[in-house]
């Protein structure tokens, strides 16, 4: 089964302690030491001075580790810690000896907590109260991230869940242990690190069409590298739309779109000419640009305006398939060649009206299969291109990219 989001363990030692005095309830008074005005010893029959318990807590608590509340005398029987507004309780446990209470999770940075504790000293109950403020988390210690798909998105059946961190993640296993995927019906999937700051999740085959998915990122306060901690948790619900698959066959020069297993369109197309052959492989739709400037210079072909390969075009209805620059787009200049001969610099050409139809219909994560070009997609996979990395490796190779070392089974999504 998939690892449930775990909560954090203590990382550093507590700071200097602040003693918080007892206030409500049958408080014990502080006794004076024995001895009269002359400094003579008190009679042996005098009672020992009563002991006043106090709460001991870090002067400024750390957000990096669980909160610890100790008592200077007696035994704790119950401790309640709440955010100052009273809305959120920080759960925790008293140790068997009754000497300290430890929160189950870390406290929130920059938050004041109110403390309420019951203590028994020499058989007498006492109630103690106090407060503690948690230190702010500096920007230099924060690990920010983004998640794709976003909340409420409708995506294709081959859409990976993508988490992009703003900095390198050193403890990848810990991160994966704090990520949870839930589906309407449990299925096998795996996390896979594209690079040191980006991790993907995909099912072994594909998401069931017209289903719901939830991803939970429980990284708030989790140490993910030597100097950085997660800053927030996130729960994102999205939907899987229709199963929309395109097969682009260079042998027949056709572009075939099927929706939920039924063939919908078959169009002529033109792919990369011999010196710019389109790669054979499995792509997914990454993004849409209604108008996109495409230049031979940005594509790494040539920046020489005198070269016959130079171009600078405003292209309509560009559907991106790889970050290396593979698009499905309108190419009115190549209509006469579509269905007959390859003429592009590697993109997939359609007429303007057909490019718009696909642009409007396609979803992030829709599968596009290019075949019979004679040029493999291996170089894009090796470079971790997000459009190629998820669906061109064997399942065992994909799972090998997980820090957990194994696939996982998604949780049952509660209705």
C-alpha positions in Angstrom: 0.0 0.0 0.0 1.1 3.6 -0.5 2.8 5.3 2.4 0.4 7.7 4.2 1.7 11.1 4.8 3.9 10.8 7.9 4.4 13.5 10.5 7.7 14.9 11.5 10.3 13.8 14.1 12.3 16.2 16.2 15.4 17.5 14.6 17.2 19.9 17.0 17.6 20.3 20.8 15.2 22.6 22.6 16.3 26.2 23.2 16.7 27.8 26.6 13.7 27.3 28.9 11.1 29.8 30.0 9.4 29.1 33.3 5.7 29.8 33.3 4.1 30.2 36.7 0.9 28.4 37.9 -2.2 30.6 37.8 -5.7 29.0 38.0 -7.0 26.3 40.4 -5.7 25.2 43.8 -2.2 26.5 43.3 0.5 25.6 45.8 2.1 28.6 47.5 5.8 29.1 47.5 7.3 28.3 51.0 10.0 30.2 52.7 13.1 28.4 53.8 13.4 27.7 57.5 15.4 29.9 60.0 14.5 32.7 62.4 15.8 36.3 62.6 19.0 35.1 64.3 19.7 32.6 61.5 19.1 29.7 63.9 18.0 26.4 62.4 14.2 25.8 62.3 12.8 23.2 64.7 12.9 19.7 63.4 9.1 19.5 63.8 8.5 22.2 61.0 6.9 20.9 57.7 9.0 21.0 54.5 8.3 23.9 52.2 5.7 23.0 49.5 7.0 22.7 45.9 5.3 24.9 43.3 5.4 23.3 39.8 6.0 25.3 36.8 5.8 24.6 33.0 9.0 24.6 31.2 9.0 25.4 27.5 11.4 26.9 25.0 11.5 30.7 25.1 11.0 30.7 21.3 9.9 27.3 20.1 11.3 25.9 16.8 9.0 25.0 13.9 11.6 22.4 12.8 10.6 19.9 15.5 7.7 18.9 17.8 6.9 21.2 20.7 8.0 20.0 24.1 6.3 21.1 27.4 7.8 19.9 30.6 7.0 20.4 34.3 9.5 21.2 37.0 7.8 19.2 39.7 5.0 16.6 40.0 3.5 14.7 37.1 1.5 16.0 34.1 -1.8 14.2 33.7 -3.2 16.3 30.8 -1.9 18.9 28.5 -3.9 21.0 25.9 -2.1 23.2 23.4 -4.2 25.4 21.1 -3.4 28.2 18.7 -4.1 31.5 20.3 -7.3 32.0 18.4 -8.5 28.7 19.9 -9.5 27.2 16.6 -6.7 24.6 16.2 -5.5 22.1 18.7 -1.9 20.8 18.5 -2.2 17.2 19.4 0.4 15.4 21.6 1.1 12.9 24.3 2.4 13.0 27.9 5.3 10.6 28.4 4.9 7.6 30.8 6.8 9.4 33.6 4.5 12.4 33.4 7.5 14.7 33.2 6.9 16.1 29.7 4.4 16.4 26.8 5.5 16.2 23.2 3.4 17.2 20.2 2.6 14.7 17.5 3.6 17.1 14.8 5.6 20.3 14.5 4.0 23.6 15.5 3.2 26.2 12.8 5.9 28.9 12.2 5.2 32.3 13.6 2.2 31.1 15.7 1.4 31.7 19.4 0.1 28.7 21.3 -1.8 28.8 24.6 -0.9 26.0 27.1 -3.2 24.4 29.6 -1.9 21.6 31.9 -3.1 19.5 34.8 -0.4 18.5 37.3 -0.4 16.4 40.4 2.2 17.2 43.1 2.3 15.1 46.3 -1.3 13.9 45.6 -2.6 17.5 45.1 -3.9 18.5 41.7 -2.8 21.9 40.2 -3.8 23.6 37.0 -1.1 25.5 35.1 -1.4 27.8 32.1 1.0 29.7 29.8 1.9 30.4 26.2 4.7 30.0 23.8 5.5 31.6 20.4 7.0 29.7 17.6 9.8 31.2 15.6 9.2 32.5 12.1 10.5 30.4 9.2 13.2 32.4 7.2 12.9 32.5 3.4 16.3 30.8 3.1 14.8 27.7 4.9 11.7 27.3 2.8 11.1 24.8 0.1 8.4 26.0 -2.2 6.8 23.9 -4.8 4.1 23.8 -7.5 1.7 21.0 -8.4 0.2 20.0 -11.8 -2.7 19.4 -12.5 -4.2 22.2 -10.6 -7.4 22.1 -8.5 -10.5 21.3 -10.6 -8.5 20.6 -13.8 -9.8 18.1 -16.3 -6.9 16.2 -17.8 -6.1 13.3 -20.1 -5.8 9.7 -19.1 -2.0 9.8 -19.5 -1.5 13.0 -17.5 1.3 12.6 -14.9 1.0 14.3 -11.5 4.0 16.7 -11.5 5.5 18.4 -8.4 8.2 20.9 -9.1 10.3 22.2 -6.3 12.1 25.5 -6.3 15.4 24.0 -5.1 17.2 20.6 -5.1 15.6 17.9 -3.0 18.2 15.9 -1.2 15.9 13.6 0.8 13.8 12.2 -2.0 12.6 9.2 0.0 11.2 11.3 2.8 9.4 13.5 0.2 7.7 10.5 -1.4 6.6 9.2 2.0 4.7 12.4 2.4 2.9 12.2 -1.0 -0.4 10.4 -1.3 -2.6 9.7 -4.3 -6.2 8.5 -4.0 -8.4 7.3 -6.8 -12.0 6.0 -7.1 -10.7 2.5 -7.6 -7.2 1.6 -6.2 -4.6 1.2 -9.0 -0.8 0.6 -9.2 1.4 3.6 -9.9 4.8 5.0 -9.1 6.7 8.2 -8.4 9.6 9.0 -10.7 12.2 11.7 -10.3 12.8 13.5 -13.6 15.7 15.4 -12.0 16.7 16.6 -8.5 13.8 19.1 -8.2 10.9 17.5 -10.1 9.0 14.3 -9.3 6.2 12.7 -11.4 3.5 10.1 -10.6 1.8 8.0 -13.2 -0.4 4.9 -13.2 1.1 1.7 -14.6 -1.2 1.9 -17.6 -3.5 4.9 -17.7 -6.0 6.7 -15.5 -9.6 5.4 -15.9 -11.4 7.9 -18.1 -14.1 10.0 -16.5 -12.8 9.4 -13.0 -11.6 11.5 -10.0 -8.1 11.8 -8.5 -6.8 13.4 -5.3 -3.2 14.2 -4.5 -2.2 15.1 -1.0 1.2 16.8 -0.4 2.0 16.8 3.3 5.3 18.5 3.4 4.7 21.3 5.8 7.7 21.3 8.2 9.2 18.2 6.6 13.0 18.4 6.2 13.7 17.8 2.5 17.4 18.9 2.3 20.2 19.9 4.6 18.9 23.5 4.9 15.3 23.5 3.7 11.9 22.4 5.0 8.5 22.2 3.3 6.3 25.2 3.9 2.8 24.0 3.4 0.4 21.1 2.8 -1.8 20.8 -0.3 -4.8 18.7 -1.2 -5.7 18.9 -4.9 -8.7 17.3 -6.5 -8.8 16.9 -10.3 -10.7 14.9 -12.9 -9.7 12.6 -15.7 -11.6 13.4 -18.9 -12.2 11.5 -22.0 -9.6 9.0 -23.3 -8.3 11.0 -26.3 -5.4 9.5 -28.2 -3.7 10.6 -31.4 -1.7 8.3 -33.6 0.5 10.1 -36.1 1.8 7.6 -38.7 4.6 8.9 -40.9 4.2 5.9 -43.2 0.7 6.9 -44.2 1.1 10.6 -43.4 -2.0 10.5 -41.3 -3.2 12.1 -38.0 -5.9 9.9 -36.4 -7.8 11.1 -33.3 -9.8 8.6 -31.2 -12.1 9.6 -28.3 -13.0 6.9 -25.7 -12.0 4.2 -28.1 -13.9 5.5 -31.1 -12.2 7.0 -34.2 -13.3 10.6 -34.6 -11.0 12.2 -37.1 -8.4 11.1 -39.7 -6.5 14.0 -41.3 -3.5 14.3 -43.6 -0.3 15.6 -42.0 3.3 16.5 -42.6 6.2 15.7 -40.2 9.9 16.6 -40.1 11.8 16.5 -43.3 14.8 14.2 -43.6 17.3 16.5 -41.9 14.8 17.3 -39.1 13.0 13.9 -38.6 10.3 13.9 -36.0 11.1 11.4 -33.2 9.0 8.2 -32.9 7.6 7.7 -29.5 4.8 8.5 -27.0 4.2 12.1 -26.2 1.6 13.9 -24.1 0.0 17.3 -24.5 1.8 19.7 -22.2 0.3 23.2 -23.0 -1.5 25.3 -25.5 -0.6 28.5 -27.2 -3.2 30.2 -29.4 -0.4 32.2 -31.1 3.3 31.3 -30.6 6.4 32.8 -32.1 8.6 30.1 -33.5 12.1 30.9 -34.7 14.9 28.8 -36.1 17.2 30.6 -33.7 15.3 29.5 -30.6 15.0 26.0 -32.0 18.8 25.8 -32.3 18.7 25.4 -36.1 20.2 28.7 -37.3 20.2 32.4 -36.4 21.5 33.4 -39.8 18.8 35.3 -41.6 20.4 34.5 -44.9 20.2 30.7 -44.3 17.4 28.9 -46.2 16.6 27.2 -42.9 16.0 30.5 -41.1 12.4 31.3 -40.0 10.6 33.6 -37.7 6.8 32.8 -37.7 3.7 33.6 -35.7 2.2 30.2 -35.5 -1.5 29.6 -34.6 -3.0 26.9 -32.5 0.3 25.4 -31.2 -0.2 22.4 -28.9 3.1 21.5 -27.2 4.3 17.9 -27.0 7.8 18.3 -25.7 9.9 21.0 -24.1 12.5 20.4 -26.8 10.1 22.1 -29.3 7.8 19.5 -30.8 4.3 21.0 -31.5 1.1 20.1 -33.3 0.3 23.4 -35.1 -1.4 25.1 -38.0 0.8 25.3 -41.1 -1.1 26.8 -43.9 2.1 27.1 -45.9 2.4 23.3 -46.1 -1.2 22.3 -46.9 -0.2 21.1 -50.4 2.4 18.7 -48.8 0.2 17.4 -46.0 -0.6 13.7 -46.5 2.1 13.5 -49.2 5.6 14.5 -48.0 7.4 15.6 -44.8 8.3 19.2 -44.8 8.6 20.6 -41.2 11.5 21.1 -38.9 10.2 18.4 -36.6 6.7 19.6 -35.8 3.4 18.0 -36.8 1.6 20.1 -39.4 -2.2 20.4 -39.9 -4.4 22.8 -41.7 -5.5 25.8 -39.7 -9.0 24.6 -39.1 -7.9 21.1 -38.1 -5.2 22.5 -35.8 -7.8 24.6 -34.1 -10.2 21.6 -33.7 -7.4 19.6 -32.0 -6.3 22.7 -30.0 -9.8 23.2 -28.6 -10.4 19.5 -27.9 -7.1 18.4 -26.4 -6.3 18.2 -22.7 -3.1 18.2 -20.7 -2.0 14.6 -20.6 -3.7 13.4 -23.8 -1.5 10.8 -25.5 0.1 11.4 -28.9 1.8 8.4 -30.5 4.2 9.1 -33.4 5.4 6.1 -35.3 7.3 5.0 -38.4 9.7 8.0 -38.6 12.9 6.0 -38.0 14.2 8.3 -35.4 13.9 7.2 -31.7 12.9 9.4 -28.8 15.6 8.1 -26.6 17.6 11.3 -26.4 14.6 13.2 -25.0 14.0 10.5 -22.4 17.7 10.6 -21.3 17.5 14.3 -20.9 14.3 14.1 -18.8 12.1 16.0 -21.2 8.7 16.1 -19.4 6.9 15.4 -22.6 8.8 12.2 -23.3 10.0 10.8 -20.0 6.7 9.4 -18.6 5.5 7.0 -21.3 8.6 5.8 -23.2 10.3 3.7 -20.5 9.5 0.2 -19.4 7.5 0.0 -16.2 10.5 -1.4 -14.3 12.7 1.4 -15.4 10.0 4.0 -14.4 9.7 2.5 -10.9 13.5 2.5 -10.6 13.2 6.3 -10.7 11.4 6.2 -7.4 13.3 6.8 -4.1 11.0 4.3 -2.5 12.3 1.6 -4.8 8.9 0.2 -5.5 5.5 1.0 -7.0 2.6 2.0 -4.8 -1.1 1.3 -4.8 -3.3 4.4 -4.6 -5.7 4.8 -1.7 -9.5 4.5 -2.1 -11.0 8.0 -2.7 -13.8 8.6 -0.3 -17.0 9.7 -2.1 
